[in-house]
Amino acid sequence: NAGVTQTPKFRVLKTGQSMTLLCAQDMNHEYMYWYRQDPGMGLRLIHYSVGEGTTAKGEVPDGYNVSRLKKQNFLLGLESAAPSQTSVYFCASSRDFSYEQYFGPGTRLTVT
Amino acid sequence: DQQVKQNSPSLSVQEGRISILNCDYTNSMFDYFLWYKKYPAEGPTFLISISSIKDKNEDGRFTVFLNKSAKHLSLHIVPSQPGDSAVYFCAASGDNNDMRFGAGTRLTVKP
């Protein structure tokens, strides 16, 4: 089992460009999440999904969109990247919201 | 507003001794608490959790204590090993699907 995988691992964008981060899990989990990690702030929840076709806002959703067209995939989109979105992005999945989450290795995004 | 706080950015202990990592929260609606460990260039991995109906949960060398009245939890690692050197995050969640993480504590275990 690969667990949770994220694509790409690194990316550099110019301000205003768009991109999509892909997360895939092979554990048949219903719940999937996108977090960002910034120095001194821990992980902050951007959006999450409680099942295929559903999405919901987390703590810091502005500037991001998500889609969950297939149960195993959760996509995070940035329509117009800003320097404030420079961060490390983690995807995670779990069988229920409060239960242990399995994290991917992260994507380091730099917006110049 | 940081609803989950880890006030110690770093902690250094000697191998074989006890490591105590602390976490405070402000939201009384939180009812489930978790600890994650993170190595550099990897995603966090789950370590141990505790429900608000308990005050202690133990798993091998790791024990989590919860003091609901003080809104405080702690992670004890006994004995500490060099491989435990990592960043530890506490997390809290409640009924409204609100998951909050602390900023993390970097633990260094010296041989």
Interface residues (C-beta under 8 A of the other chain):
Chain A: V4 Y33 Y35 G40 M41 G42 L43 R44 L45 Y48 V50 A56 G58 E59 F90 A92 F97 S98 Y99 E100 Q101 Y102 F103 G104 P105 G106
Chain B: Q2 V4 Q6 P9 D31 Y32 L34 Y36 A41 E42 G43 P44 T45 F46 S49 F89 A91 S93 N97 D98 M99 R100 F101 G102 A103 G104
